[in-house]
Amino acid sequence: MSVTDGAIRRDLAGYRNQYPAIRWPGGAGLAVSFVLNIEEGAELSLADGDERNESRHEVNHEVVGAPDLCLQSHFNYGARVGYPRITQLFTDAGLPLTLNACARALEATPWIARDAAERGFEVCCHGWRWESHAGMAESVERELIQRCVSTIERLHGKPPVGWHTKSSSSVNTRRLLVEQGGFLYDSDAYDDDLPYYREVAGRPHLVLPYAFDTNDMRFFDSFAYVRGRDFADYAIDAFEWLLEESRQSPRMMSIGLHTRIIGRAGRIGGLRTLIQHIARRQGAWVATREQIARHWLAQVRP
């Protein structure tokens, strides 16, 4: 997508089945990216000085005009219980993980930033607050991006090289990331099963598409998943299809996780089932998004 004279132009063509003839490390055809969203402490909350309360957690209900203590408690679970429960699965399996972290969430839970550094997890920036950037003033967004970078570098020991806005980015986000410098990629797209380049500010910029379907948010959004096995079954179906296609041309799969969602005791078994299934299969490379981006940048010319 590009912006010209205020008009937004969409790219509906994509690769048109003409994919780059590359393999992922080890000769793998499919790159798998597990993304754990860290949002606890960054949700909109009157108690934290925000203009309103977030409305979605285990139920959809917005408390207006007063702090929402129920909402806060549900988000707290992700930091207190969900994070260690989920990350232990990845550590036990020896698999890498990308944390999609709001900078304000890491301010509220600095031990997560330190733990991520110790375990070698990537921290991708998920904005300052857990909010859309659509319509945000350019000057406000520029300052916010700078604040995010400095905060994550201070808490994690390394600045983020990736960016992913909650919901929609603004028409300026991608250009501001390029102007900021240091970002290898963004994930503000849901339109492909493979990375691709976009020209931004006169230079090639890498996009690593994300996914809402292979994502535990569907336990909350439309309640498409109820049991942990629902999540595992759907993600395994997607994995197997992409693995089959990847024998002919490369593919990438994103699996979105949330500490307060899949981290619940009644759902975590689905994640374990998925991890075990992927670990048993040949032809897939599980990697952080930074690793995927660096491999693509090295192997595929813009």
C-alpha positions in Angstrom: 0.0 0.0 0.0 1.3 3.5 -0.9 0.0 7.0 -0.4 0.0 9.4 -3.3 -1.5 12.9 -3.1 -3.6 11.7 -0.2 -5.0 8.7 -2.0 -4.4 5.2 -0.7 -3.4 2.7 -3.5 -3.8 -1.0 -2.7 -1.7 -3.8 -4.1 -4.1 -6.6 -5.0 -1.6 -8.4 -7.3 1.1 -9.6 -4.9 3.4 -12.3 -6.2 0.8 -13.7 -8.6 2.3 -17.1 -8.0 5.8 -16.0 -9.1 7.6 -16.6 -5.8 11.3 -16.1 -5.1 13.2 -19.4 -5.6 14.8 -19.5 -2.1 14.9 -21.9 0.8 14.9 -21.0 4.5 17.9 -22.2 6.6 18.4 -25.9 6.6 16.6 -26.2 3.3 13.2 -25.7 5.0 10.3 -24.5 2.8 8.2 -23.1 5.6 9.2 -20.5 8.2 7.1 -20.5 11.3 6.9 -17.5 13.6 5.4 -17.7 17.1 4.4 -14.3 18.3 3.5 -13.7 22.0 1.7 -10.4 22.5 2.7 -8.5 25.7 -0.1 -5.9 26.3 -0.7 -6.1 30.0 -0.4 -2.6 31.4 -0.8 -0.9 28.0 -4.6 -1.5 27.7 -6.6 1.7 27.9 -7.6 2.4 31.5 -9.0 5.4 33.3 -6.9 4.3 36.3 -3.8 4.8 34.3 -4.8 8.2 33.1 -6.2 7.2 29.7 -9.3 8.7 28.2 -11.4 5.6 28.5 -11.3 1.9 29.5 -10.7 -1.0 27.1 -13.8 -3.0 26.6 -12.6 -6.5 25.6 -11.3 -9.2 27.8 -13.0 -12.5 28.7 -16.3 -10.6 28.2 -17.1 -7.5 26.1 -18.1 -4.8 28.4 -16.9 -1.2 28.8 -17.1 0.5 32.1 -17.6 4.2 31.5 -16.6 7.0 33.9 -14.9 4.8 36.5 -11.9 2.5 36.8 -12.6 -1.0 35.6 -11.1 -3.2 38.2 -12.5 -6.4 36.6 -10.7 -5.5 33.3 -7.4 -4.8 35.1 -7.6 -8.2 36.9 -8.1 -10.1 33.7 -5.1 -8.4 32.1 -3.1 -8.9 35.2 -3.5 -12.7 34.8 -1.5 -12.6 31.6 1.6 -11.0 33.3 1.3 -13.0 36.6 0.4 -16.5 35.3 0.2 -16.6 31.5 3.6 -15.3 30.6 5.6 -17.9 32.7 3.3 -20.7 31.7 3.6 -20.0 27.9 7.3 -19.3 27.9 8.1 -22.4 29.8 6.6 -24.4 26.9 8.9 -22.7 24.4 12.0 -23.1 26.6 11.3 -26.8 27.2 10.9 -27.3 23.4 14.0 -25.2 22.6 12.0 -23.0 20.3 12.5 -19.2 19.7 9.8 -16.7 20.3 9.1 -13.1 19.3 7.4 -10.9 21.9 5.1 -8.4 20.3 5.4 -5.9 23.2 3.7 -2.6 23.9 6.4 -0.3 25.4 4.1 0.8 28.2 3.4 -2.8 29.0 7.2 -3.4 29.5 7.4 -0.3 31.7 4.7 -2.0 33.9 6.4 -5.4 33.8 10.2 -4.8 33.4 11.0 -8.3 34.5 9.5 -9.6 31.3 11.9 -7.4 29.3 14.8 -8.8 31.3 13.5 -12.4 31.1 13.2 -12.0 27.3 16.8 -10.8 27.1 18.0 -13.7 29.2 16.1 -16.3 27.1 17.1 -14.7 23.8 13.5 -13.8 22.8 13.1 -11.0 20.2 11.1 -7.9 21.3 9.1 -6.4 18.4 7.4 -3.1 19.2 3.6 -3.2 19.4 3.2 0.5 19.9 3.2 2.5 23.2 -0.4 1.8 24.3 -2.6 -1.0 23.0 -4.3 1.1 20.4 -4.8 1.7 16.7 -2.8 4.4 15.0 -5.4 5.1 12.3 -5.9 8.9 12.1 -3.2 9.7 14.7 -1.5 13.0 14.1 1.9 12.6 12.4 3.8 14.6 15.0 2.2 12.6 17.8 3.0 9.3 16.1 6.6 10.3 15.4 7.2 11.2 19.1 5.5 8.0 20.2 7.7 5.8 18.0 10.8 7.5 19.3 9.6 6.9 22.9 8.9 3.3 22.2 12.4 2.7 20.8 14.2 4.3 23.7 12.0 2.5 26.3 12.5 -0.9 24.8 16.2 -0.4 24.5 16.5 0.7 28.1 14.4 -2.2 29.5 15.4 -5.0 27.1 19.0 -3.9 26.3 18.4 -3.8 22.6 16.2 -1.5 20.4 13.4 -3.2 18.4 14.0 -4.0 14.8 10.3 -4.8 14.1 7.0 -3.0 14.5 3.4 -4.1 14.6 0.5 -1.7 15.3 -2.6 -3.0 17.0 -5.4 -3.0 14.5 -4.7 -0.4 11.8 -1.5 1.6 11.3 -1.8 5.2 10.1 -1.0 6.3 6.6 2.2 7.7 8.0 3.4 4.8 10.2 5.6 3.0 7.7 7.3 6.2 6.5 7.9 7.2 10.1 9.5 3.9 10.9 11.9 4.3 8.0 12.7 7.8 9.0 13.3 6.7 12.6 15.9 4.2 11.4 16.8 0.8 12.9 13.7 -1.0 11.8 14.2 -4.1 9.6 10.5 -4.8 9.1 7.0 -4.1 10.1 4.1 -6.5 10.4 1.2 -4.1 9.6 -0.2 -6.3 6.9 -2.3 -9.4 6.7 -2.2 -9.9 2.9 0.3 -12.7 2.1 1.9 -15.9 3.3 5.4 -14.6 2.5 7.5 -11.4 3.2 7.6 -8.8 0.6 9.1 -5.3 -0.1 7.4 -2.0 -0.4 9.0 1.2 -1.5 8.8 3.7 1.4 10.4 7.1 1.4 12.4 6.2 -1.7 13.9 2.9 -0.4 12.8 -0.7 -0.1 11.2 -1.7 3.2 10.4 -5.2 4.3 6.9 -6.3 5.4 6.4 -9.6 7.3 2.6 -10.2 7.2 0.8 -11.2 10.3 -2.4 -13.3 10.7 -5.6 -13.1 12.7 -6.9 -16.6 11.9 -4.0 -18.6 13.3 -4.3 -16.5 16.4 -5.7 -17.2 19.9 -7.6 -13.9 19.7 -10.4 -16.0 18.2 -11.2 -17.3 21.7 -12.4 -13.8 22.3 -13.2 -12.5 18.8 -16.4 -14.3 17.6 -15.6 -17.2 20.0 -14.5 -19.4 17.1 -12.3 -21.3 19.5 -13.7 -22.7 22.8 -11.4 -25.5 23.8 -7.6 -25.5 23.4 -7.9 -28.2 20.8 -9.9 -25.9 18.6 -6.9 -23.6 18.3 -4.5 -26.5 17.8 -6.6 -28.1 15.1 -7.0 -25.0 13.0 -3.4 -24.0 13.3 -2.2 -27.5 12.4 -4.5 -27.5 9.4 -2.9 -24.2 8.2 0.6 -25.5 9.0 0.1 -28.7 7.0 -1.3 -26.9 4.0 1.5 -24.3 3.9 4.1 -27.1 4.4 2.7 -28.9 1.4 2.8 -25.7 -0.7 6.3 -24.9 0.5 7.7 -27.9 -1.3 7.3 -25.8 -4.5 7.9 -22.3 -3.2 8.7 -20.7 0.2 6.0 -19.9 2.7 5.7 -18.2 6.1 3.3 -18.8 8.9 2.5 -16.5 11.8 0.9 -17.8 15.0 -0.4 -15.1 17.3 -0.6 -15.7 21.1 -1.6 -13.6 24.1 -0.6 -14.2 27.7 -4.1 -13.6 29.1 -5.8 -15.8 26.5 -3.8 -19.0 25.6 -2.1 -18.8 29.0 -5.3 -19.9 30.7 -5.2 -23.5 32.1 -8.1 -24.6 29.9 -6.4 -23.4 26.7 -2.6 -23.9 27.2 -2.9 -27.6 26.2 -3.8 -26.6 22.7 -0.5 -24.6 22.3 1.4 -27.6 23.6 -0.2 -29.9 21.1 0.6 -27.4 18.3 4.3 -27.1 19.4 4.7 -30.8 19.6 3.2 -31.3 16.1 5.4 -28.8 14.5 8.5 -30.1 16.2 7.8 -33.6 14.8 7.5 -32.4 11.2 10.4 -32.0 8.7 10.7 -29.0 6.4 9.8 -26.2 8.8 12.1 -23.6 10.3 10.8 -22.1 13.6 12.4 -18.6 14.0 12.0 -15.2 15.4 10.7 -12.5 13.1 14.1 -10.8 13.2 15.7 -14.1 12.0 13.1 -14.3 9.2 13.7 -10.7 8.2 17.5 -11.0 8.2 17.4 -14.2 6.1 15.0 -12.6 3.5 17.0 -9.4 3.3 20.2 -11.4 2.7 18.6 -13.8 0.1 16.0 -11.8 -1.8 16.8 -8.6 -3.6 14.1 -5.9 -3.6 
